[in-house]
Amino acid sequence: MSGDNEYKIMVWGVESGRCMRVYWMAEELSLDYQIIPITSRSGETLTADFSTLNPVQKIPVFKYGETIISESAAIIMYMADKFPLPEGFCGGKTPELKAIISQWCFFVMTELDAHSLYLIRRHDSLREVYGEAPEAVASAEEYFTKQINAAAEKMTGDGPYIMGSSFSIADILLTSCLDWAVAYQLQIPPKMETYRALAHDREGYQKALKITYPNGIPATMLRSSK
Ligand SMILES: N[C@@H](CCC(=O)N[C@@H](CS)C(=O)NCC(=O)O)C(=O)O
């Protein structure tokens, strides 16, 4: 990060896996950025100023000049299109390559994040806020297992990453959900364990982890009922 006063990139949000996706991407691209370290359920996402940036009142939010984007996947997709990519990073040079990256991103964001892990988070870890729903949680766990095993089978390329030897935004999203699943003590297939360990070795991941969780991973990120 630079000490320059004229930051062009600003990122709102810390202490969340969704925010870490943005920091990881920024570190992969060696970008300079300013962090506005607000957290969820602290009231900071509900202020008038923040609501103007994102009426949905959620982090992360990204600003570059006049461009303001929310939704972690949309943010990192934009970053891949907007900024120069380093050697070994696959942005999807052809529509076909881009479609495969998008296919994985949408799969992770819908099947793993929204339909499975976030449901467990809302109705187990945050049940005081969103209400208890043990049957829905059990079903989401089962669904996650089915989908992550299917994803492991689908990863048939030369590896080690989703797009082969090149890293991509799909790897950021998938690793983020694997970390989330492991924090929730869900089983992931051995192939995904190996893949996750490799992603953790990346310098960008390690830097982003420290930036996202300056005080360590909060207990609320873990599963409360297990
Ligand atoms: N689909 C969104 C989800 C964003 C989201 O749920 N953010 C949480 C933190 S991880 C949040 O801001 N919650 C605010 C609150 O509930 O107060 C994304 O991927 O960016």
Ligand as a Chemical Component Dictionary entry (heavy atoms), coordinates in Angstrom:
data_LIG
# 
_chem_comp.id                   LIG 
_chem_comp.type                 NON-POLYMER 
_chem_comp.pdbx_formal_charge   0 
_chem_comp.three_letter_code    LIG 
# 
loop_
_chem_comp_atom.comp_id 
_chem_comp_atom.atom_id 
_chem_comp_atom.alt_atom_id 
_chem_comp_atom.type_symbol 
_chem_comp_atom.charge 
_chem_comp_atom.model_Cartn_x 
_chem_comp_atom.model_Cartn_y 
_chem_comp_atom.model_Cartn_z 
_chem_comp_atom.pdbx_ordinal 
LIG N1  N1  N 0 -22.918 -11.392 -1.991 1  
LIG C1  C1  C 0 -22.231 -10.361 -1.257 2  
LIG C2  C2  C 0 -22.406 -10.624 0.226  3  
LIG C3  C3  C 0 -21.898 -9.478  1.056  4  
LIG C4  C4  C 0 -22.163 -9.704  2.512  5  
LIG O1  O1  O 0 -23.072 -10.469 2.912  6  
LIG N2  N2  N 0 -21.389 -9.025  3.340  7  
LIG C5  C5  C 0 -21.532 -9.136  4.773  8  
LIG C6  C6  C 0 -20.159 -9.337  5.406  9  
LIG S1  S1  S 0 -19.399 -10.795 4.775  10 
LIG C7  C7  C 0 -22.086 -7.831  5.318  11 
LIG O2  O2  O 0 -21.700 -6.781  4.873  12 
LIG N3  N3  N 0 -22.997 -7.865  6.269  13 
LIG C8  C8  C 0 -23.448 -6.630  6.845  14 
LIG C9  C9  C 0 -24.479 -6.812  7.847  15 
LIG O3  O3  O 0 -25.191 -7.842  7.726  16 
LIG O4  O4  O 0 -24.537 -5.954  8.699  17 
LIG C10 C10 C 0 -20.738 -10.350 -1.653 18 
LIG O5  O5  O 0 -20.226 -11.402 -2.063 19 
LIG O6  O6  O 0 -20.096 -9.293  -1.573 20 
# 
loop_
_chem_comp_bond.comp_id 
_chem_comp_bond.atom_id_1 
_chem_comp_bond.atom_id_2 
_chem_comp_bond.value_order 
_chem_comp_bond.pdbx_ordinal 
LIG N1  C1  SING 1  
LIG C1  C2  SING 2  
LIG C1  C10 SING 3  
LIG C2  C3  SING 4  
LIG C3  C4  SING 5  
LIG C4  O1  DOUB 6  
LIG C4  N2  SING 7  
LIG N2  C5  SING 8  
LIG C5  C6  SING 9  
LIG C5  C7  SING 10 
LIG C6  S1  SING 11 
LIG C7  O2  DOUB 12 
LIG C7  N3  SING 13 
LIG N3  C8  SING 14 
LIG C8  C9  SING 15 
LIG C9  O3  DOUB 16 
LIG C9  O4  SING 17 
LIG C10 O5  DOUB 18 
LIG C10 O6  SING 19 
# 
